[in-house]
Amino acid sequence: MRGKTPAPGPDRSTDRATDRATARSAVAVSVAALITAAALFGALAPKAAALEGPLINNIGIALQ
């Protein structure tokens, strides 16, 4: 069929924009997870340190 142009394929520019948006969303979720983990660690670390002292003392007494 001479003289006819082929049908246009899928628009790659919208595919790339979607890929970029998906990548940005993934990065945002990862950063939010890291911030949440750091906040939880910061909140729980002092409590864990406070529990560690009596636990070690009790083990030391039990071993004597």
Buried (B, 14 or more C-beta within 10 A) or exposed (E): EEEEEEEEEEEEEEEEEEEEEEEEEEEEEEEEEEEEEEEEEEEEEEEEEEEEEEEEEEEEEEEE
